[in-house]
Structure formats: C-alpha cells, structure tokens
Amino acid sequence: MSDQLAFSISATTRSPRPGEINGKEYYFLSIEDFNQNVADNQFLEHEEVYAGILYGTLWSEVKKIWAEGKAVVFDVDVKGGLNLKRKFGDQALAVFLRPPSLDILMERLTKRSTEVEHQLQERIAKANYELSFESQYDTIVVNDILEETFATCEKLVSEFIQK
C-alpha cells in the first residue's frame, strides 16, 4: 500500500531538533517566511499549535503528491485535521490517534528527551485539550503498541481507498 500513499511534510516555525533535516521531517521557515506564505495563500491549512510556533501544510507539497498519483497522508494537529476534513469531506479519512493515557504520553515524551519540563507540561495540556475533539473524527485509534497501531491504521486506510 505504500506505493499508493505519500507523507505530506509540514512547514513549521520551530527550530530543528538535533538530527532533523529541512525538507525531510519539516520545512523549517522563519516567522516572516511563514507569514508571507500565509499572505500568498500557499497553505492548505495552518495553525499556531504552540505559543508563537506555527505549523502548516503547503499546497505545493500536496500537489506534488497528487502529481505522483498518490493519496496524501497528513500528520497535523487536531484543528488542522478538522480543517482538512472540512475542505475534503468524504474524500478524506480523519483518524484521531489517541494516547493510551496522558501518563503514558508523558513517559514517551520524557524518554525522547527533546523538550524541557515546561515544554512537556505544555504538550500534555495540549494533548488533554485535543482529546475533547476526538468525537469529531471519523475514527479513533489508540496509539498503544506501535506495530498494532500501524496495522490498524493501514487496514483503515486500505479500506477507505478501496471505496
């Protein structure tokens, strides 16, 4: 199925983490460049996900994937997902990936060692807020065991594409 799908790389104004490469994990943009892209209608969707940190999906990224004859897989925040669902309606499958619990999410984030304490607290507060939107998604998948989560999502997407 991977030959039918392609991952859309999002743009962000946050700084790259160690090992991240521009154009691979994200397109890292300055606030000025991001805002110029907004003004030029270059984004399919965009949100201020954390205070002062913007994320968005560039139309150019989506069009490139469509030109390859593939379906687009988005990794967006909860509002971005709902915006995409509103834009594409029944042509989109909105999957809400839910952590098994906020405690387990905190454990996972802590083990990654990519954020300091106040950032971890911000992430948990955001996750708690995002859980209030899960009922607006087409389906909910609990992201517990990675392999099982992947298999569940793969089955959902495969069934959706075959409709």
Order of alpha helices (4+ residues) and beta strands (2+ residues): beta-beta-beta-alpha-beta-beta-alpha-beta-alpha-beta-alpha-alpha-beta-alpha
